[in-house]
Amino acid sequence: MTDAVDATDKPTPRRNPKPKIGTLNGRKMKPSTLMMGHGYDPSLSEGSLKAPIFLTSTFAFENAAAGKRHFEGITGQRPGGADGLVYSRFNGPNQEILEDRLAIWDGAEDALSFSSGMTAICVLMLACCNAGDVIVHSGPLYAASEGFVAKVLSKFNVTYLDFPAGATREELDTVLSKAKKQASDNGGKVAMIYLESPGNPTNALVDIEAVKDARNAALDPECPIAIDNTFLGPLWQRPLDHGADIVCYSLTKYVGGHSDLVAGSIAGDKKWMDPVRSLRNTMGGITDPHTAWMLLRSLETVELRMQRAGENAAKVCAFLKSHPKVDGLGYLGMIEDARQQDIYDRHCLGAGSTFSVFLKGGEEECFRFLDNLKIAKLAVSLGGTETLASHPASMTHLSVAHGRRQELGITDALVRISIGIEDADDLIADFEQALEAV
């Protein structure tokens, strides 16, 4: 029998060891290939082709010394985290496989999964901020994200400054200078630059490269740049390639993609992930095993689903653009602003399938349109296999003050549409008949 002294030198291996990214004949395999098996060894689970769902609250240690070592990692007394599975608030096989695969899409060193996108964002911000600190963020943001910064973090003396999504380098320099002074006056620091690009629901883009340059010129480079990449990721934008440090997702949307789960994630270098993991260990909020298992299923088809939805969106928007009752489109495949087009050309790999339609009129006209849809469903959320339509000013962004909504372009005439994978001609026919009722 191995005694306790020897066991401390031989840590228990993880059930699903963190693997190296696969190569074949010296060629690095693509994410769509790696989604089929990366991070999972069937021999460890009775040969099951797909990972089972590990429904357990706790994991048995091979010996007491191994248990001690794991807890030294969990509590931060030893760097590197737990060497093995400990307790389902900390980690689990399904979650670890999921996180390994999520990191691949964005080229990240590490990833963490959460019970929702907002849990991921809130725990991230709490891990980065102290009293007196300042968060600088782009606008618009998802209403719950903006509300957490303005209404919740403010209770702990964390303040904020914001800038419009399309801000130039000069505008960014100005706001970061103000933020630096504000933080100094409060006895804190600029703790984070938080972006959402494209912004919800206008599709306004942020120049990530300009933000990084402005950060490096005005602030400590250790001030992280985090970005919500839900609208375009993981297929159509890779923010870490353009200067962001942390990428955030509502996995509920395109990654989950079937409108049947709620989850979130963040990804980036381990130095950014470790403090967030530590706080998640304390607070909870990790994805549950069944949801993680469903996300593993969804990751196998995310590229196919997003490509089909993107092709459909291009056809639908070509129809809507010329319709007499449509006043404008917030679609990345039809940008009219030179600044936004420049950002798109440098940062984006596709136009996505979620966009805004501005109808001639206001709330009444939008409601008539929404109430007459037959195929598209009147529901919030986005990125599912089905087409969804909603009215942000009276639904997802209702909690945002009216003046703020107007400032951000979230008018009563705006309808947000997320195109699914139905037949494009059927969708066009549906929008055409719904517009006749306006």
VEXVEX-892081 format. One record per residue (C-alpha): residue number from 1; residue in three letters; x, y, z. Coordinates in Angstrom, 3 decimals. Example, Ala and Ser with C-alpha at 12.3 -4.5 7.8 and 13.67 -1.06 7.14 Angstrom:
BEGIN
GUMAR/k/r/x/y/z
GUMAR/1/ALA/12.300/-4.500/7.800
GUMAR/2/SER/13.670/-1.060/7.140
***
This chain:
BEGIN
GUMAR/k/r/x/y/z
GUMAR/1/MET/0.000/0.000/0.000
GUMAR/2/THR/1.232/3.488/-0.807
GUMAR/3/ASP/1.755/5.435/2.364
GUMAR/4/ALA/0.631/9.053/2.890
GUMAR/5/VAL/4.084/10.495/2.391
GUMAR/6/ASP/4.485/8.892/-1.058
GUMAR/7/ALA/0.956/9.916/-2.084
GUMAR/8/THR/1.712/13.615/-1.722
GUMAR/9/ASP/4.324/13.194/-4.447
GUMAR/10/LYS/1.887/11.387/-6.729
GUMAR/11/PRO/-1.203/13.571/-7.086
GUMAR/12/THR/-4.372/11.896/-8.295
GUMAR/13/PRO/-4.787/12.491/-12.041
GUMAR/14/ARG/-7.953/14.226/-13.183
GUMAR/15/ARG/-10.552/11.863/-14.585
GUMAR/16/ASN/-10.379/13.871/-17.797
GUMAR/17/PRO/-6.794/15.162/-17.954
GUMAR/18/LYS/-6.414/18.582/-19.553
GUMAR/19/PRO/-5.144/17.504/-22.962
GUMAR/20/LYS/-2.891/19.178/-25.452
GUMAR/21/ILE/-4.615/20.613/-28.502
GUMAR/22/GLY/-4.650/17.887/-31.135
GUMAR/23/THR/-2.463/17.867/-34.224
GUMAR/24/LEU/-2.441/15.564/-37.241
GUMAR/25/ASN/0.605/15.270/-39.490
GUMAR/26/GLY/1.940/18.450/-37.921
GUMAR/27/ARG/-1.316/20.323/-38.641
GUMAR/28/LYS/-3.346/21.777/-35.795
GUMAR/29/MET/-6.886/20.447/-35.961
GUMAR/30/LYS/-9.814/22.856/-36.317
GUMAR/31/PRO/-12.311/23.508/-33.504
GUMAR/32/SER/-15.140/21.788/-35.386
GUMAR/33/THR/-13.092/18.566/-35.385
GUMAR/34/LEU/-11.927/18.848/-31.781
GUMAR/35/MET/-15.518/19.273/-30.529
GUMAR/36/MET/-16.113/15.581/-31.210
GUMAR/37/GLY/-13.767/14.238/-28.548
GUMAR/38/HIS/-11.287/16.740/-27.116
GUMAR/39/GLY/-10.807/16.360/-23.364
GUMAR/40/TYR/-12.600/13.032/-23.042
GUMAR/41/ASP/-11.165/9.515/-22.885
GUMAR/42/PRO/-13.815/6.790/-23.440
GUMAR/43/SER/-11.610/4.208/-21.695
GUMAR/44/LEU/-12.191/6.050/-18.406
GUMAR/45/SER/-15.967/5.650/-18.731
GUMAR/46/GLU/-16.547/2.007/-19.698
GUMAR/47/GLY/-15.859/2.808/-23.366
GUMAR/48/SER/-18.852/5.143/-23.689
GUMAR/49/LEU/-18.468/7.041/-26.977
GUMAR/50/LYS/-19.960/10.177/-25.456
GUMAR/51/ALA/-19.217/11.442/-21.969
GUMAR/52/PRO/-21.821/10.277/-19.440
GUMAR/53/ILE/-23.592/12.778/-17.205
GUMAR/54/PHE/-21.822/12.669/-13.839
GUMAR/55/LEU/-24.648/13.352/-11.398
GUMAR/56/THR/-22.828/13.468/-8.079
GUMAR/57/SER/-22.254/16.104/-5.462
GUMAR/58/THR/-18.874/14.851/-4.301
GUMAR/59/PHE/-15.953/12.679/-5.424
GUMAR/60/ALA/-14.080/9.954/-3.534
GUMAR/61/PHE/-10.356/10.554/-2.953
GUMAR/62/GLU/-7.908/7.702/-3.499
GUMAR/63/ASN/-6.316/8.502/-0.135
GUMAR/64/ALA/-6.280/11.193/2.547
GUMAR/65/ALA/-3.066/12.797/1.270
GUMAR/66/ALA/-4.655/13.306/-2.137
GUMAR/67/GLY/-7.677/14.960/-0.499
GUMAR/68/LYS/-5.379/17.324/1.393
GUMAR/69/ARG/-3.512/18.208/-1.780
GUMAR/70/HIS/-6.716/18.965/-3.683
GUMAR/71/PHE/-7.936/21.283/-0.948
GUMAR/72/GLU/-4.583/23.049/-0.835
GUMAR/73/GLY/-5.179/23.872/-4.494
GUMAR/74/ILE/-8.853/24.797/-4.058
GUMAR/75/THR/-8.112/27.172/-1.163
GUMAR/76/GLY/-5.121/28.778/-2.852
GUMAR/77/GLN/-2.517/27.500/-0.391
GUMAR/78/ARG/-0.793/25.881/-3.342
GUMAR/79/PRO/-0.784/27.345/-6.871
GUMAR/80/GLY/-2.377/25.495/-9.745
GUMAR/81/GLY/-5.764/24.609/-8.305
GUMAR/82/ALA/-7.049/21.129/-7.545
GUMAR/83/ASP/-5.254/18.210/-9.180
GUMAR/84/GLY/-8.411/16.145/-9.198
GUMAR/85/LEU/-12.155/16.122/-8.735
GUMAR/86/VAL/-13.306/17.357/-5.337
GUMAR/87/TYR/-16.869/18.663/-5.022
GUMAR/88/SER/-19.422/19.743/-7.605
GUMAR/89/ARG/-19.401/23.373/-6.528
GUMAR/90/PHE/-15.742/23.460/-7.627
GUMAR/91/ASN/-15.442/21.119/-10.600
GUMAR/92/GLY/-16.764/17.999/-12.294
GUMAR/93/PRO/-15.994/15.864/-15.353
GUMAR/94/ASN/-18.704/17.342/-17.587
GUMAR/95/GLN/-17.769/20.889/-16.659
GUMAR/96/GLU/-14.044/20.308/-17.181
GUMAR/97/ILE/-14.544/18.789/-20.644
GUMAR/98/LEU/-16.853/21.688/-21.548
GUMAR/99/GLU/-14.353/24.292/-20.360
GUMAR/100/ASP/-11.518/22.642/-22.281
GUMAR/101/ARG/-13.566/22.810/-25.477
GUMAR/102/LEU/-14.816/26.353/-24.935
GUMAR/103/ALA/-11.233/27.580/-24.616
GUMAR/104/ILE/-10.421/26.155/-28.054
GUMAR/105/TRP/-12.859/28.365/-29.943
GUMAR/106/ASP/-11.306/31.625/-28.744
GUMAR/107/GLY/-7.718/30.416/-28.557
GUMAR/108/ALA/-7.762/30.900/-24.785
GUMAR/109/GLU/-5.524/29.280/-22.186
GUMAR/110/ASP/-8.402/28.534/-19.829
GUMAR/111/ALA/-12.178/28.840/-19.524
GUMAR/112/LEU/-14.801/28.760/-16.771
GUMAR/113/SER/-18.467/27.809/-17.067
GUMAR/114/PHE/-21.357/29.311/-15.107
GUMAR/115/SER/-25.065/28.802/-14.511
GUMAR/116/SER/-25.902/31.820/-16.724
GUMAR/117/GLY/-24.227/34.531/-18.735
GUMAR/118/MET/-25.068/37.096/-16.081
GUMAR/119/THR/-23.567/34.889/-13.360
GUMAR/120/ALA/-20.353/34.791/-15.388
GUMAR/121/ILE/-20.309/38.576/-15.807
GUMAR/122/CYS/-21.200/39.349/-12.190
GUMAR/123/VAL/-18.639/36.971/-10.670
GUMAR/124/LEU/-15.994/38.295/-13.083
GUMAR/125/MET/-16.634/41.909/-12.075
GUMAR/126/LEU/-16.754/41.094/-8.365
GUMAR/127/ALA/-13.439/39.248/-8.630
GUMAR/128/CYS/-11.774/42.224/-10.321
GUMAR/129/CYS/-13.140/45.152/-8.309
GUMAR/130/ASN/-12.505/46.656/-4.876
GUMAR/131/ALA/-14.159/49.615/-3.160
GUMAR/132/GLY/-13.102/52.864/-4.825
GUMAR/133/ASP/-12.424/51.249/-8.201
GUMAR/134/VAL/-13.845/52.390/-11.534
GUMAR/135/ILE/-15.199/50.296/-14.405
GUMAR/136/VAL/-15.108/51.816/-17.884
GUMAR/137/HIS/-17.615/50.270/-20.274
GUMAR/138/SER/-18.966/50.675/-23.777
GUMAR/139/GLY/-22.595/51.386/-24.567
GUMAR/140/PRO/-25.056/49.977/-25.215
GUMAR/141/LEU/-24.750/46.992/-22.911
GUMAR/142/TYR/-27.297/44.306/-22.199
GUMAR/143/ALA/-29.613/45.948/-19.661
GUMAR/144/ALA/-28.786/43.508/-16.844
GUMAR/145/SER/-25.041/44.084/-17.334
GUMAR/146/GLU/-25.445/47.850/-17.245
GUMAR/147/GLY/-27.761/47.570/-14.262
GUMAR/148/PHE/-25.316/45.441/-12.287
GUMAR/149/VAL/-22.578/48.032/-12.744
GUMAR/150/ALA/-24.765/51.065/-12.074
GUMAR/151/LYS/-27.081/49.751/-9.357
GUMAR/152/VAL/-25.324/46.882/-7.572
GUMAR/153/LEU/-21.597/47.600/-7.685
GUMAR/154/SER/-22.339/51.220/-6.761
GUMAR/155/LYS/-23.450/49.936/-3.338
GUMAR/156/PHE/-19.836/48.950/-2.750
GUMAR/157/ASN/-18.390/52.271/-3.937
GUMAR/158/VAL/-17.460/50.971/-7.395
GUMAR/159/THR/-18.236/53.671/-9.943
GUMAR/160/TYR/-18.229/53.723/-13.735
GUMAR/161/LEU/-17.765/55.791/-16.869
GUMAR/162/ASP/-19.031/54.802/-20.298
GUMAR/163/PHE/-18.316/55.605/-23.932
GUMAR/164/PRO/-20.234/54.989/-27.181
GUMAR/165/ALA/-19.493/51.747/-29.004
GUMAR/166/GLY/-17.897/53.410/-32.019
GUMAR/167/ALA/-15.620/55.687/-29.990
GUMAR/168/THR/-12.407/56.830/-31.655
GUMAR/169/ARG/-8.964/56.606/-30.084
GUMAR/170/GLU/-9.200/60.292/-29.083
GUMAR/171/GLU/-12.549/59.722/-27.358
GUMAR/172/LEU/-11.168/56.657/-25.602
GUMAR/173/ASP/-8.121/58.599/-24.390
GUMAR/174/THR/-10.449/61.227/-22.901
GUMAR/175/VAL/-12.681/58.795/-21.033
GUMAR/176/LEU/-9.756/56.756/-19.680
GUMAR/177/SER/-8.068/59.929/-18.458
GUMAR/178/LYS/-11.252/60.871/-16.590
GUMAR/179/ALA/-11.570/57.344/-15.205
GUMAR/180/LYS/-7.981/57.366/-13.958
GUMAR/181/LYS/-8.589/60.632/-12.081
GUMAR/182/GLN/-11.929/59.435/-10.717
GUMAR/183/ALA/-10.300/56.254/-9.413
GUMAR/184/SER/-7.435/58.188/-7.858
GUMAR/185/ASP/-9.864/60.554/-6.109
GUMAR/186/ASN/-11.723/57.523/-4.718
GUMAR/187/GLY/-8.560/55.782/-3.552
GUMAR/188/GLY/-8.934/53.010/-6.110
GUMAR/189/LYS/-7.913/52.044/-9.626
GUMAR/190/VAL/-9.488/51.500/-13.023
GUMAR/191/ALA/-10.325/47.846/-12.423
GUMAR/192/MET/-11.681/46.824/-15.811
GUMAR/193/ILE/-12.627/47.967/-19.287
GUMAR/194/TYR/-15.793/46.083/-20.165
GUMAR/195/LEU/-17.023/45.918/-23.759
GUMAR/196/GLU/-20.010/44.505/-25.562
GUMAR/197/SER/-19.482/44.211/-29.304
GUMAR/198/PRO/-21.758/44.095/-31.147
GUMAR/199/GLY/-23.853/45.978/-28.638
GUMAR/200/ASN/-27.295/44.683/-27.676
GUMAR/201/PRO/-29.626/45.453/-29.456
GUMAR/202/THR/-28.218/47.980/-31.941
GUMAR/203/ASN/-25.310/45.874/-33.283
GUMAR/204/ALA/-22.901/48.803/-32.749
GUMAR/205/LEU/-19.265/47.641/-32.870
GUMAR/206/VAL/-16.402/48.559/-30.523
GUMAR/207/ASP/-12.854/49.035/-31.821
GUMAR/208/ILE/-11.088/46.506/-29.585
GUMAR/209/GLU/-7.659/47.352/-30.984
GUMAR/210/ALA/-8.122/51.059/-30.246
GUMAR/211/VAL/-9.297/50.218/-26.718
GUMAR/212/LYS/-6.167/48.147/-26.126
GUMAR/213/ASP/-3.892/50.926/-27.431
GUMAR/214/ALA/-5.649/53.506/-25.249
GUMAR/215/ARG/-5.439/51.200/-22.215
GUMAR/216/ASN/-1.730/50.634/-22.737
GUMAR/217/ALA/-1.100/54.373/-23.051
GUMAR/218/ALA/-3.159/55.538/-20.069
GUMAR/219/LEU/-3.472/52.655/-17.614
GUMAR/220/ASP/-1.656/49.708/-16.119
GUMAR/221/PRO/-1.628/46.943/-18.774
GUMAR/222/GLU/-2.803/44.653/-15.977
GUMAR/223/CYS/-6.210/46.372/-16.176
GUMAR/224/PRO/-8.129/43.661/-18.070
GUMAR/225/ILE/-10.218/44.287/-21.168
GUMAR/226/ALA/-13.248/41.998/-21.046
GUMAR/227/ILE/-15.796/41.661/-23.838
GUMAR/228/ASP/-19.226/40.113/-24.188
GUMAR/229/ASN/-18.936/38.266/-27.525
GUMAR/230/THR/-22.369/36.624/-27.426
GUMAR/231/PHE/-23.748/38.126/-30.662
GUMAR/232/LEU/-20.893/36.929/-32.898
GUMAR/233/GLY/-19.052/34.238/-30.998
GUMAR/234/PRO/-17.592/31.816/-31.158
GUMAR/235/LEU/-17.648/31.693/-34.981
GUMAR/236/TRP/-17.714/35.253/-36.321
GUMAR/237/GLN/-15.379/37.158/-33.965
GUMAR/238/ARG/-12.254/36.249/-31.931
GUMAR/239/PRO/-11.709/39.176/-29.553
GUMAR/240/LEU/-8.590/37.747/-27.902
GUMAR/241/ASP/-6.843/38.040/-31.288
GUMAR/242/HIS/-7.501/41.794/-31.320
GUMAR/243/GLY/-6.434/42.801/-27.823
GUMAR/244/ALA/-9.133/41.683/-25.392
GUMAR/245/ASP/-7.974/39.733/-22.324
GUMAR/246/ILE/-11.230/38.022/-21.352
GUMAR/247/VAL/-14.143/36.926/-23.523
GUMAR/248/CYS/-17.613/36.399/-22.022
GUMAR/249/TYR/-20.585/34.457/-23.362
GUMAR/250/SER/-24.165/33.750/-22.663
GUMAR/251/LEU/-23.917/30.092/-23.687
GUMAR/252/THR/-27.719/30.133/-23.693
GUMAR/253/LYS/-27.517/31.737/-27.124
GUMAR/254/TYR/-25.548/30.429/-30.120
GUMAR/255/VAL/-23.379/27.908/-28.265
GUMAR/256/GLY/-26.359/26.181/-26.626
GUMAR/257/GLY/-28.367/27.065/-29.693
GUMAR/258/HIS/-31.612/25.167/-29.038
GUMAR/259/SER/-33.389/27.464/-26.531
GUMAR/260/ASP/-33.398/24.653/-23.977
GUMAR/261/LEU/-30.740/25.672/-21.441
GUMAR/262/VAL/-29.255/28.645/-19.595
GUMAR/263/ALA/-25.486/28.942/-19.046
GUMAR/264/GLY/-22.517/31.299/-19.392
GUMAR/265/SER/-18.737/31.310/-19.604
GUMAR/266/ILE/-15.578/33.372/-19.610
GUMAR/267/ALA/-12.209/32.534/-21.188
GUMAR/268/GLY/-8.693/33.964/-21.207
GUMAR/269/ASP/-5.241/33.459/-19.709
GUMAR/270/LYS/-5.056/31.579/-16.413
GUMAR/271/LYS/-3.882/34.717/-14.609
GUMAR/272/TRP/-7.329/36.225/-15.307
GUMAR/273/MET/-9.289/33.019/-14.741
GUMAR/274/ASP/-7.731/31.945/-11.415
GUMAR/275/PRO/-9.175/34.737/-9.206
GUMAR/276/VAL/-12.584/34.281/-10.829
GUMAR/277/ARG/-12.393/30.533/-10.267
GUMAR/278/SER/-11.543/31.151/-6.612
GUMAR/279/LEU/-14.614/33.359/-6.154
GUMAR/280/ARG/-16.790/30.868/-8.048
GUMAR/281/ASN/-15.569/28.146/-5.687
GUMAR/282/THR/-16.905/30.229/-2.791
GUMAR/283/MET/-20.122/31.581/-4.313
GUMAR/284/GLY/-21.125/28.661/-6.490
GUMAR/285/GLY/-22.633/29.330/-9.887
GUMAR/286/ILE/-20.788/26.647/-11.847
GUMAR/287/THR/-22.733/25.016/-14.678
GUMAR/288/ASP/-24.594/21.907/-13.516
GUMAR/289/PRO/-23.523/18.541/-14.989
GUMAR/290/HIS/-26.619/18.042/-17.160
GUMAR/291/THR/-26.379/21.507/-18.705
GUMAR/292/ALA/-22.660/21.024/-19.322
GUMAR/293/TRP/-23.428/17.706/-21.039
GUMAR/294/MET/-26.053/19.397/-23.245
GUMAR/295/LEU/-23.545/22.082/-24.184
GUMAR/296/LEU/-21.043/19.404/-25.230
GUMAR/297/ARG/-23.726/18.128/-27.597
GUMAR/298/SER/-24.387/21.628/-28.921
GUMAR/299/LEU/-20.714/22.428/-29.510
GUMAR/300/GLU/-20.589/19.622/-32.077
GUMAR/301/THR/-22.963/21.522/-34.383
GUMAR/302/VAL/-22.394/25.175/-33.475
GUMAR/303/GLU/-20.490/25.928/-36.669
GUMAR/304/LEU/-23.162/24.358/-38.896
GUMAR/305/ARG/-26.023/26.117/-37.107
GUMAR/306/MET/-24.374/29.528/-37.127
GUMAR/307/GLN/-23.423/29.262/-40.798
GUMAR/308/ARG/-26.981/28.361/-41.812
GUMAR/309/ALA/-28.484/31.124/-39.673
GUMAR/310/GLY/-26.023/33.648/-41.094
GUMAR/311/GLU/-26.912/32.707/-44.668
GUMAR/312/ASN/-30.621/33.050/-43.838
GUMAR/313/ALA/-30.084/36.450/-42.222
GUMAR/314/ALA/-28.370/37.801/-45.338
GUMAR/315/LYS/-31.359/36.785/-47.483
GUMAR/316/VAL/-33.941/38.138/-45.029
GUMAR/317/CYS/-32.138/41.469/-44.672
GUMAR/318/ALA/-31.887/41.851/-48.448
GUMAR/319/PHE/-35.698/41.655/-48.494
GUMAR/320/LEU/-36.245/43.954/-45.507
GUMAR/321/LYS/-33.854/46.634/-46.746
GUMAR/322/SER/-36.067/47.544/-49.689
GUMAR/323/HIS/-39.424/47.239/-47.911
GUMAR/324/PRO/-41.344/50.555/-47.804
GUMAR/325/LYS/-42.331/50.107/-44.146
GUMAR/326/VAL/-38.736/49.562/-42.989
GUMAR/327/ASP/-36.834/52.718/-42.027
GUMAR/328/GLY/-33.429/51.102/-41.504
GUMAR/329/LEU/-31.458/48.014/-40.531
GUMAR/330/GLY/-28.827/47.427/-37.859
GUMAR/331/TYR/-27.283/44.496/-39.727
GUMAR/332/LEU/-23.533/44.028/-39.929
GUMAR/333/GLY/-23.743/42.858/-43.525
GUMAR/334/MET/-25.153/46.235/-44.579
GUMAR/335/ILE/-23.204/48.842/-42.606
GUMAR/336/GLU/-23.537/52.425/-43.855
GUMAR/337/ASP/-21.167/54.147/-41.409
GUMAR/338/ALA/-17.507/54.263/-42.507
GUMAR/339/ARG/-16.146/53.991/-38.953
GUMAR/340/GLN/-18.283/50.931/-38.185
GUMAR/341/GLN/-17.346/49.330/-41.514
GUMAR/342/ASP/-13.646/49.768/-40.712
GUMAR/343/ILE/-14.090/48.033/-37.340
GUMAR/344/TYR/-16.076/45.244/-38.976
GUMAR/345/ASP/-13.432/44.673/-41.645
GUMAR/346/ARG/-10.676/44.358/-39.018
GUMAR/347/HIS/-12.490/42.422/-36.302
GUMAR/348/CYS/-15.303/40.327/-37.727
GUMAR/349/LEU/-15.388/37.101/-39.714
GUMAR/350/GLY/-19.104/37.278/-40.516
GUMAR/351/ALA/-22.182/39.455/-40.133
GUMAR/352/GLY/-24.048/37.197/-37.727
GUMAR/353/SER/-27.755/36.440/-37.698
GUMAR/354/THR/-29.079/38.818/-35.024
GUMAR/355/PHE/-29.961/42.341/-36.150
GUMAR/356/SER/-32.283/45.268/-35.510
GUMAR/357/VAL/-35.050/46.502/-37.805
GUMAR/358/PHE/-36.324/50.051/-37.522
GUMAR/359/LEU/-39.938/50.284/-38.658
GUMAR/360/LYS/-41.599/53.487/-39.770
GUMAR/361/GLY/-43.637/54.533/-36.749
GUMAR/362/GLY/-43.141/53.476/-33.152
GUMAR/363/GLU/-44.329/51.028/-30.539
GUMAR/364/GLU/-47.795/50.549/-32.059
GUMAR/365/GLU/-46.386/49.620/-35.462
GUMAR/366/CYS/-43.800/47.295/-33.928
GUMAR/367/PHE/-46.448/45.536/-31.841
GUMAR/368/ARG/-48.653/45.019/-34.924
GUMAR/369/PHE/-45.698/43.483/-36.741
GUMAR/370/LEU/-44.764/41.222/-33.826
GUMAR/371/ASP/-48.341/40.102/-33.155
GUMAR/372/ASN/-48.813/39.006/-36.767
GUMAR/373/LEU/-45.735/36.810/-37.113
GUMAR/374/LYS/-46.561/33.154/-37.785
GUMAR/375/ILE/-43.211/31.344/-38.082
GUMAR/376/ALA/-40.999/33.658/-36.044
GUMAR/377/LYS/-41.728/33.463/-32.329
GUMAR/378/LEU/-42.362/36.524/-30.166
GUMAR/379/ALA/-39.783/35.876/-27.448
GUMAR/380/VAL/-36.600/37.337/-26.013
GUMAR/381/SER/-33.188/35.648/-26.316
GUMAR/382/LEU/-31.358/34.884/-29.551
GUMAR/383/GLY/-29.091/32.402/-31.298
GUMAR/384/GLY/-31.501/29.451/-31.250
GUMAR/385/THR/-32.511/27.189/-34.104
GUMAR/386/GLU/-35.815/29.056/-34.366
GUMAR/387/THR/-36.319/32.680/-35.431
GUMAR/388/LEU/-37.176/35.042/-32.571
GUMAR/389/ALA/-38.376/38.646/-32.559
GUMAR/390/SER/-38.821/41.105/-29.683
GUMAR/391/HIS/-39.221/44.808/-28.838
GUMAR/392/PRO/-36.221/45.805/-26.686
GUMAR/393/ALA/-37.557/49.209/-25.552
GUMAR/394/SER/-40.553/47.567/-23.863
GUMAR/395/MET/-38.964/44.216/-23.018
GUMAR/396/THR/-35.247/43.459/-22.512
GUMAR/397/HIS/-34.247/47.131/-22.061
GUMAR/398/LEU/-37.374/48.416/-20.312
GUMAR/399/SER/-35.383/48.911/-17.091
GUMAR/400/VAL/-33.055/51.352/-18.873
GUMAR/401/ALA/-34.195/54.971/-18.405
GUMAR/402/HIS/-36.011/56.413/-21.426
GUMAR/403/GLY/-33.433/59.132/-21.983
GUMAR/404/ARG/-30.599/56.610/-21.841
GUMAR/405/ARG/-32.390/54.372/-24.354
GUMAR/406/GLN/-32.754/57.277/-26.767
GUMAR/407/GLU/-29.091/58.169/-26.332
GUMAR/408/LEU/-28.118/54.603/-27.221
GUMAR/409/GLY/-30.466/54.352/-30.209
GUMAR/410/ILE/-32.870/51.889/-28.568
GUMAR/411/THR/-35.992/53.584/-29.882
GUMAR/412/ASP/-39.636/52.533/-29.846
GUMAR/413/ALA/-39.301/51.788/-33.575
GUMAR/414/LEU/-36.637/49.094/-33.075
GUMAR/415/VAL/-37.429/45.381/-33.364
GUMAR/416/ARG/-34.649/42.874/-32.624
GUMAR/417/ILE/-34.656/39.755/-34.766
GUMAR/418/SER/-32.597/36.590/-34.357
GUMAR/419/ILE/-32.770/34.457/-37.475
GUMAR/420/GLY/-32.842/30.686/-37.094
GUMAR/421/ILE/-32.252/27.768/-39.426
GUMAR/422/GLU/-35.696/27.534/-41.036
GUMAR/423/ASP/-36.096/27.920/-44.806
GUMAR/424/ALA/-35.151/31.490/-45.750
GUMAR/425/ASP/-38.005/31.908/-48.257
GUMAR/426/ASP/-40.546/30.872/-45.620
GUMAR/427/LEU/-39.126/33.455/-43.235
GUMAR/428/ILE/-39.300/36.176/-45.884
GUMAR/429/ALA/-42.940/35.285/-46.564
GUMAR/430/ASP/-43.660/35.486/-42.824
GUMAR/431/PHE/-42.075/38.932/-42.453
GUMAR/432/GLU/-43.848/40.131/-45.605
GUMAR/433/GLN/-47.315/39.188/-44.337
GUMAR/434/ALA/-46.592/40.596/-40.862
GUMAR/435/LEU/-45.502/43.919/-42.371
GUMAR/436/GLU/-48.791/44.098/-44.300
GUMAR/437/ALA/-50.540/44.447/-40.928
GUMAR/438/VAL/-48.481/47.505/-40.008
***
